[in-house]
Amino acid sequence: MRGGSVGCPAHQASRPSIPEPISSSPSKAKQPPSIWFLTIFNLMARPKLTYKRNTKAEIIKAATVIAQTKGFHALTYQDLADKLKIRKASIHYYFPNKVDLGVDILESTGVWFNGWCQELQEKKFPPLKKIEAYFNFFHFISGKGSRICPCGAFSIVWPILPGKLQKAVRRLTVSQIKWLKATLHEGRVSGDIVKMGTLDEQAQIILASLQGGLQTSRTQGDPRYFEEITRHLFNLLRRR
């Protein structure tokens, strides 16, 4: 199933390409001393090529992985400081409180998900191929069975989760359900996807199965549990 998936760059903003460093080795051709002096002087005068660190993006990316691994409630700023080799004050500069950080994690995931959906649309993937790519998206974020989905990372302590975070979790969940319903409808019309209940019911079944599958896979310490769940679920959806 993974062969036809779209790449998942979730929270992995690519680093800008940096030109090759200027070689300090002289050319093989013999040059007059005056030319040698000018060459060395020019090399020394040129500014060093540096990569500007995007600390905020790094914090969000690291926080997302830690939250998926141990739950957002267990995430600490000390965890992030140790992971990124920065001071806790630097984290507080961007995120004065943990709720702000949590909202940014969920909103960043939502922005990435919307961009991913747009990519599928532009590549004109058929409905069933989109569903397969969605399953592979969950494979990707699972970290080989060690992590759960971002929404699940917050839902562990749902009763005591601040209202601002609950709303952010619901927004991310709704966006996925909305996309699933549209894709399932497209697949029903084309005859590629089997109808199982209403569109909303079928979408809810898929999302709940994927989220629960990640939980089961992690508790069993074996990513094959999730792979089996998605394989059977995919076969149920596919019209034969």
C-alpha positions as CSV (number, residue, x, y, z in Angstrom):
1,M,0.0,0.0,0.0
2,R,2.8,2.4,0.7
3,G,4.2,2.4,-2.8
4,G,1.8,5.0,-4.2
5,S,1.6,7.4,-1.3
6,V,2.3,11.0,-1.5
7,G,5.3,12.2,0.4
8,C,4.5,13.4,3.9
9,P,6.5,16.4,4.9
10,A,4.6,17.0,8.0
11,H,6.6,19.5,10.2
12,Q,9.7,18.9,8.1
13,A,10.3,22.3,6.5
14,S,13.2,21.7,4.1
15,R,16.4,23.6,4.8
16,P,17.3,26.2,2.2
17,S,20.1,25.0,0.0
18,I,23.5,26.5,0.9
19,P,26.0,27.0,-1.9
20,E,29.2,24.9,-1.8
21,P,31.9,26.6,0.3
22,I,34.5,28.5,-1.6
23,S,37.6,26.4,-2.0
24,S,40.8,27.7,-0.4
25,S,42.9,25.5,-2.6
26,P,45.0,27.3,-5.3
27,S,44.5,26.4,-8.9
28,K,47.1,24.2,-10.5
29,A,48.1,26.9,-12.9
30,K,51.0,29.0,-11.6
31,Q,50.0,32.6,-10.7
32,P,52.1,35.7,-10.0
33,P,52.5,36.6,-6.3
34,S,50.3,39.6,-6.7
35,I,47.4,37.5,-7.9
36,W,47.9,35.1,-5.0
37,F,47.6,38.0,-2.6
38,L,44.4,39.3,-4.2
39,T,42.9,35.8,-4.2
40,I,43.5,35.2,-0.5
41,F,42.4,38.8,0.4
42,N,39.1,38.2,-1.5
43,L,38.5,34.9,0.3
44,M,39.0,36.5,3.7
45,A,36.8,39.5,2.8
46,R,33.8,37.5,1.7
47,P,31.1,37.1,4.3
48,K,30.6,33.6,5.8
49,L,27.6,31.6,4.5
50,T,25.3,31.0,7.4
51,Y,22.0,29.3,8.0
52,K,19.5,31.3,9.9
53,R,17.9,29.1,12.5
54,N,14.1,29.1,12.7
55,T,13.8,28.5,16.4
56,K,10.0,28.8,16.6
57,A,9.5,26.2,13.9
58,E,12.0,23.9,15.6
59,I,10.2,24.2,18.9
60,I,6.8,23.3,17.3
61,K,8.3,20.3,15.4
62,A,10.1,18.9,18.5
63,A,7.0,19.6,20.7
64,T,4.8,17.7,18.3
65,V,6.9,14.6,18.4
66,I,7.3,14.7,22.2
67,A,3.5,15.2,22.6
68,Q,2.8,12.3,20.3
69,T,5.2,10.1,22.2
70,K,4.3,10.9,25.9
71,G,1.2,13.0,25.7
72,F,0.9,16.8,25.6
73,H,0.1,16.9,29.3
74,A,3.5,15.3,30.0
75,L,5.5,17.7,27.7
76,T,7.7,20.2,29.5
77,Y,9.7,23.1,28.4
78,Q,12.7,21.4,29.9
79,D,12.1,18.5,27.5
80,L,12.2,21.0,24.6
81,A,15.3,22.9,25.9
82,D,17.2,19.6,26.3
83,K,16.1,18.4,22.8
84,L,17.0,21.6,21.0
85,K,20.0,22.6,23.1
86,I,18.4,26.0,23.9
87,R,17.4,27.8,27.1
88,K,13.9,27.6,28.4
89,A,13.7,31.4,28.2
90,S,14.0,31.1,24.5
91,I,10.9,28.8,24.4
92,H,9.0,31.2,26.7
93,Y,9.9,34.0,24.3
94,Y,7.8,32.4,21.5
95,F,5.3,30.6,23.8
96,P,4.7,32.4,27.1
97,N,2.5,29.6,28.2
98,K,2.0,25.9,27.3
99,V,-1.6,26.4,25.9
100,D,-0.2,28.8,23.2
101,L,2.3,26.1,22.3
102,G,-0.4,23.5,22.1
103,V,-2.6,25.6,19.8
104,D,0.3,26.2,17.5
105,I,1.1,22.5,17.3
106,L,-2.5,21.7,16.3
107,E,-2.8,24.7,13.9
108,S,0.5,23.9,12.2
109,T,-0.7,20.3,11.8
110,G,-3.9,21.6,10.3
111,V,-2.1,23.9,7.8
112,W,0.2,21.0,6.7
113,F,-2.9,18.7,6.3
114,N,-4.7,21.3,4.1
115,G,-1.6,21.6,2.0
116,W,-1.3,17.9,1.7
117,C,-4.9,17.6,0.6
118,Q,-4.3,20.3,-2.0
119,E,-1.3,18.3,-3.3
120,L,-3.4,15.2,-3.7
121,Q,-6.0,17.3,-5.6
122,E,-3.4,18.8,-7.9
123,K,-2.0,15.4,-8.8
124,K,-5.5,14.2,-9.6
125,F,-5.3,11.1,-7.5
126,P,-8.4,8.9,-7.8
127,P,-10.5,8.6,-4.6
128,L,-9.2,5.2,-3.4
129,K,-5.6,6.3,-4.0
130,K,-6.3,9.4,-1.8
131,I,-7.6,7.1,1.0
132,E,-4.5,5.0,0.7
133,A,-2.3,8.1,0.9
134,Y,-4.3,9.1,4.1
135,F,-3.6,5.7,5.7
136,N,0.1,6.2,4.8
137,F,0.0,9.6,6.4
138,F,-0.9,7.9,9.7
139,H,1.9,5.4,9.1
140,F,4.2,8.3,8.7
141,I,3.2,10.1,11.9
142,S,3.3,6.9,14.0
143,G,7.1,6.8,14.0
144,K,7.1,3.0,13.5
145,G,4.6,2.5,16.3
146,S,6.0,4.7,19.0
147,R,3.7,7.7,18.5
148,I,0.0,8.5,18.3
149,C,-1.7,11.1,16.2
150,P,-1.6,14.8,17.3
151,C,-5.3,14.9,18.3
152,G,-4.9,11.8,20.4
153,A,-1.9,13.3,22.1
154,F,-4.2,16.0,23.5
155,S,-7.3,13.9,24.1
156,I,-5.6,11.7,26.7
157,V,-6.6,14.3,29.4
158,W,-9.7,15.7,27.6
159,P,-11.8,16.4,30.7
160,I,-9.1,18.8,32.1
161,L,-7.9,20.1,28.7
162,P,-8.2,23.9,28.5
163,G,-11.2,25.0,26.3
164,K,-8.9,26.8,23.9
165,L,-7.1,23.5,23.2
166,Q,-10.3,21.5,23.0
167,K,-11.5,23.8,20.2
168,A,-8.2,23.5,18.3
169,V,-8.5,19.6,18.5
170,R,-12.1,19.8,17.3
171,R,-11.1,22.0,14.3
172,L,-8.3,19.6,13.3
173,T,-10.7,16.6,13.6
174,V,-13.5,18.3,11.7
175,S,-11.1,19.2,8.8
176,Q,-10.1,15.5,8.5
177,I,-13.8,14.3,8.7
178,K,-14.7,16.9,6.0
179,W,-12.0,15.7,3.7
180,L,-12.9,12.1,4.3
181,K,-16.5,12.7,3.5
182,A,-15.7,14.5,0.3
183,T,-13.3,11.7,-0.8
184,L,-15.7,8.9,0.1
185,H,-18.5,10.7,-1.8
186,E,-16.2,10.9,-4.9
187,G,-15.4,7.3,-4.5
188,R,-19.0,6.2,-4.2
189,V,-19.9,8.2,-7.3
190,S,-17.1,6.6,-9.3
191,G,-17.9,3.2,-8.0
192,D,-14.4,2.6,-6.5
193,I,-15.5,2.8,-2.8
194,V,-18.1,0.6,-1.0
195,K,-20.9,2.4,0.7
196,M,-21.1,1.7,4.4
197,G,-23.7,3.8,6.2
198,T,-23.9,7.5,5.7
199,L,-20.8,9.5,4.6
200,D,-20.4,10.9,8.1
201,E,-20.6,7.4,9.7
202,Q,-18.1,6.0,7.3
203,A,-15.7,8.9,7.8
204,Q,-16.0,8.5,11.6
205,I,-15.3,4.8,11.4
206,I,-12.1,5.4,9.3
207,L,-10.7,8.1,11.6
208,A,-11.6,6.2,14.8
209,S,-10.0,3.0,13.4
210,L,-6.8,4.8,12.5
211,Q,-6.5,6.6,15.8
212,G,-7.3,3.5,17.8
213,G,-5.0,1.4,15.7
214,L,-2.1,3.7,16.6
215,Q,-2.9,3.3,20.3
216,T,-3.1,-0.5,20.0
217,S,0.1,-0.7,18.0
218,R,2.0,1.3,20.6
219,T,0.7,-0.6,23.6
220,Q,1.6,-3.8,21.9
221,G,5.0,-2.5,20.9
222,D,4.5,-3.7,17.4
223,P,3.8,-1.5,14.3
224,R,2.5,-4.5,12.5
225,Y,-0.8,-4.2,14.4
226,F,-1.5,-0.9,12.8
227,E,-0.4,-2.2,9.4
228,E,-2.9,-5.1,9.7
229,I,-5.7,-2.8,10.7
230,T,-5.2,-0.4,7.8
231,R,-4.9,-3.3,5.4
232,H,-8.2,-4.8,6.4
233,L,-9.9,-1.5,6.5
234,F,-8.7,-0.6,3.0
235,N,-10.0,-4.0,1.7
236,L,-13.4,-3.2,3.3
237,L,-13.5,0.1,1.5
238,R,-12.4,-1.2,-1.9
239,R,-15.1,-2.3,-4.3
240,R,-14.1,-5.6,-5.9
